[in-house]
């Protein structure tokens, strides 16, 4: 199994360079905000381990909201972020980036502070400017870009052949039909028109780190539980006091802001989402936020790692990243469906989860005991998340037209090819997937 990893390279944009940088990034697109996979600067389509990527200019558009807490907004310089979700390790991917897109990346990063296009060590600079996420989510750990493309090709090929064969064989003759399909797959593989690459061995160092993380986090919490129980009670009471005194910000996003966001959406079955905002002031809020993301990351790595996050099946990748010395947080996700359905999915299915992970952000609707109310106040929540959403300059998806549900179905079809069904009911179920 090849595990997934992520990167996020950030650097402040030089004064006076913002307009030129936006124009340069726009030249990479063939639709508003959507990358041309063959663009000359960073030809994303040439990277066979890259699932998703984006360039986003992070601006503190809602910085003034923290004044409601009696706090002066911190200065923030527009910052370029280049982030992606990949198969394998970051170091190897960075080397591939340099091999295939060095000149383009240097041209882009030359608009950033601390970068010299002429004599900059690009690899060293990218590694130095990479920041790690506090929590990440991968829809299906181990499912590679290559696997996704191969299984999609398998589904298309079998679907076409099944339509031609079913009438001749008869759909009721499921065993004969299955055998014809399996023979067809073997012939297509022999002719080189289909490939089903076996998974790579899981890297031993990743297995060890993952095992230590899976055991270590609960063990540490268990050892600290007597102290944590006392602290938790004090924290809960203090947090409830803060909830009751939090200012309520019921502010509609402007039409101009909404237009800037929606022009990039619904060009594919999937969309991108980038959000940036302030963390509510105070140590209690920050520590609560960090602890919640620690738990979120644990569950995403070890429990919700095969097709769903709680009851949500439409997210491909997501991450939470603290920035500005923990005073601000950035969230990014790649999801299926429209923005409205994405929000409704969360509100209706895991509103408590939204409250847990975002209640410590400035502008979030008031919660009660962290998990109640909040996102259930639908209009206030939707206004807040849209206000804090920022446009993505360039977004790339390696498998357009495919949803997370499609990927799961295609994997089940492949499984049915490689592991034979034992009875007619299982065969019918497999055939229904095609």
SULNOR-V425186 format. One record per residue. N is the residue number from 0. RES is the residue in one letter. PSI is psi in whole degrees, 0 to 359 (NA if undefined). OMEGA is omega as a letter, one per 30 degrees, with the letter a starting at -180 (none if undefined). Layout:
n: {N:N}
res: {RES:RES}
psi: {PSI:PSI}
omega: {OMEGA:OMEGA}
//
This chain:
n: {0:1:2:3:4:5:6:7:8:9:10:11:12:13:14:15:16:17:18:19:20:21:22:23:24:25:26:27:28:29:30:31:32:33:34:35:36:37:38:39:40:41:42:43:44:45:46:47:48:49:50:51:52:53:54:55:56:57:58:59:60:61:62:63:64:65:66:67:68:69:70:71:72:73:74:75:76:77:78:79:80:81:82:83:84:85:86:87:88:89:90:91:92:93:94:95:96:97:98:99:100:101:102:103:104:105:106:107:108:109:110:111:112:113:114:115:116:117:118:119:120:121:122:123:124:125:126:127:128:129:130:131:132:133:134:135:136:137:138:139:140:141:142:143:144:145:146:147:148:149:150:151:152:153:154:155:156:157:158:159:160:161:162:163:164:165:166:167:168:169:170:171:172:173:174:175:176:177:178:179:180:181:182:183:184:185:186:187:188:189:190:191:192:193:194:195:196:197:198:199:200:201:202:203:204:205:206:207:208:209:210:211:212:213:214:215:216:217:218:219:220:221:222:223:224:225:226:227:228:229:230:231:232:233:234:235:236:237:238:239:240:241:242:243:244:245:246:247:248:249:250:251:252:253:254:255:256:257:258:259:260:261:262:263:264:265:266:267:268:269:270:271:272:273:274:275:276:277:278:279:280:281:282:283:284:285:286:287:288:289:290:291:292:293:294:295:296:297:298:299:300:301:302:303:304:305:306:307:308:309:310:311:312:313:314:315:316:317:318:319:320:321:322:323:324:325:326:327:328:329:330:331:332:333:334:335:336:337:338:339:340:341:342:343:344:345:346:347:348:349:350:351:352:353:354:355:356:357:358:359:360:361:362:363:364:365:366:367:368:369:370:371:372:373:374:375:376:377:378:379:380:381:382:383:384:385:386:387:388:389:390:391:392:393:394:395:396:397:398:399:400:401:402:403:404:405:406:407:408:409:410:411:412:413:414:415:416:417:418:419:420:421:422:423:424:425:426:427:428:429:430:431:432:433}
res: {X:X:X:X:X:X:X:X:X:X:X:X:X:X:X:X:X:X:X:X:X:X:X:X:X:X:X:X:X:X:X:X:X:X:X:X:X:X:X:X:X:X:X:X:X:X:X:X:X:X:X:X:X:X:X:X:X:X:X:X:X:X:X:X:X:X:X:X:X:X:X:X:X:X:X:X:X:X:X:X:X:X:X:X:X:X:X:X:X:X:X:X:X:X:X:X:X:X:X:X:X:X:X:X:X:X:X:X:X:X:X:X:X:X:X:X:X:X:X:X:X:X:X:X:X:X:X:X:X:X:X:X:X:X:X:X:X:X:X:X:X:X:X:X:X:X:X:X:X:X:X:X:X:X:X:X:X:X:X:X:X:X:X:X:X:X:X:X:X:X:X:X:X:X:X:X:X:X:X:X:X:X:X:X:X:X:X:X:X:X:X:X:X:X:X:X:X:X:X:X:X:X:X:X:X:X:X:X:X:X:X:X:X:X:X:X:X:X:X:X:X:X:X:X:X:X:X:X:X:X:X:X:X:X:X:X:X:X:X:X:X:X:X:X:X:X:X:X:X:X:X:X:X:X:X:X:X:X:X:X:X:X:X:X:X:X:X:X:X:X:X:X:X:X:X:X:X:X:X:X:X:X:X:X:X:X:X:X:X:X:X:X:X:X:X:X:X:X:X:X:X:X:X:X:X:X:X:X:X:X:X:X:X:X:X:X:X:X:X:X:X:X:X:X:X:X:X:X:X:X:X:X:X:X:X:X:X:X:X:X:X:X:X:X:X:X:X:X:X:X:X:X:X:X:X:X:X:X:X:X:X:X:X:X:X:X:X:X:X:X:X:X:X:X:X:X:X:X:X:X:X:X:X:X:X:X:X:X:X:X:X:X:X:X:X:X:X:X:X:X:X:X:X:X:X:X:X:X:X:X:X:X:X:X:X:X:X:X:X:X:X:X:X:X:X:X:X:X:X:X:X:X:X:X}
psi: {135:111:160:157:177:164:157:102:124:145:140:142:136:149:134:0:356:314:315:322:317:317:320:315:322:332:347:352:153:350:159:116:358:123:144:117:341:17:154:335:303:93:82:324:345:352:103:5:6:117:300:151:156:150:129:136:112:115:144:72:339:22:329:345:334:346:334:341:7:23:136:132:139:145:146:124:135:133:131:133:132:113:153:163:126:163:135:197:158:318:312:320:321:321:322:320:314:321:322:345:28:311:320:317:320:322:320:310:345:345:359:153:143:10:132:119:331:311:30:136:98:315:312:321:317:318:321:331:6:134:141:149:150:333:141:154:132:127:314:100:126:345:114:166:317:314:317:314:319:319:329:319:321:314:314:316:314:322:316:315:323:320:325:331:329:318:325:316:324:125:342:340:70:325:318:319:316:316:322:319:318:320:321:317:316:320:319:323:319:323:355:11:343:143:134:88:128:152:147:155:142:129:128:322:325:318:318:314:318:319:316:321:317:321:321:316:308:324:315:316:323:316:327:2:320:317:319:326:319:313:321:321:314:316:316:317:317:320:321:323:318:320:319:337:355:134:144:123:101:83:125:139:147:157:323:319:316:319:323:328:313:336:339:351:158:34:350:178:345:160:165:160:123:127:142:137:179:148:138:142:152:148:322:315:315:314:323:315:313:320:318:318:329:314:319:314:321:311:323:325:324:345:304:66:14:62:353:150:106:245:11:127:9:1:130:304:150:158:152:128:124:140:172:51:43:11:343:161:143:135:136:141:160:120:164:150:184:164:318:316:327:312:317:322:312:315:315:330:318:49:324:326:320:315:315:314:341:356:339:10:141:133:346:139:145:133:170:119:39:320:346:160:234:250:339:342:82:311:316:318:314:325:316:310:327:322:322:353:140:148:145:124:317:130:135:137:131:342:71:147:354:129:170:326:321:317:319:318:314:324:323:324:315:318:322:335:320:335:110:143:151:343:171:323:318:323:316:319:318:316:327:337:332:NA}
omega: {l:l:l:l:a:l:l:a:a:l:l:l:l:l:l:a:a:a:l:l:l:a:l:l:l:l:l:a:l:l:a:l:a:a:l:a:a:a:a:a:l:a:a:a:l:a:a:l:a:l:a:l:l:l:l:l:a:l:a:a:a:a:a:a:a:l:l:l:a:a:l:a:l:l:l:l:l:a:l:l:l:a:a:l:a:l:l:a:a:a:a:a:l:l:l:l:a:a:a:a:a:a:l:l:l:l:l:a:l:l:a:l:l:l:l:a:a:a:a:l:a:a:l:a:l:l:a:a:l:l:a:l:l:l:l:l:l:a:a:a:l:l:a:l:l:l:a:a:a:a:l:l:l:a:a:a:l:a:l:a:a:l:a:a:a:a:a:a:a:a:l:l:a:a:l:l:l:a:l:l:l:l:l:l:a:l:l:l:l:a:l:a:l:l:l:a:l:a:l:l:l:l:a:a:l:l:a:l:a:l:l:l:a:a:a:a:l:a:l:l:l:a:a:a:l:l:a:l:l:a:a:l:l:l:a:l:l:l:l:l:l:l:a:a:a:l:l:a:a:a:l:l:a:l:l:l:l:l:l:a:a:l:a:a:l:l:a:l:l:l:l:a:l:a:a:l:a:l:l:a:l:a:a:l:a:a:l:l:a:l:l:l:l:l:l:l:l:a:l:a:a:a:a:a:l:l:a:l:a:l:a:a:a:a:l:l:l:l:l:a:l:l:l:l:l:l:a:a:l:l:l:l:l:a:l:l:a:l:a:a:l:l:a:l:a:a:a:a:a:l:l:l:l:a:a:a:a:a:a:l:l:l:a:a:a:l:l:a:l:a:a:a:l:a:l:l:a:a:l:l:a:l:a:a:l:l:a:l:l:a:l:a:a:l:a:l:a:a:l:l:a:l:l:l:l:a:l:l:a:l:l:l:l:l:l:l:a:l:a:l:a:a:a:a:l:l:l:l:l:l:a:l:a:none}
//
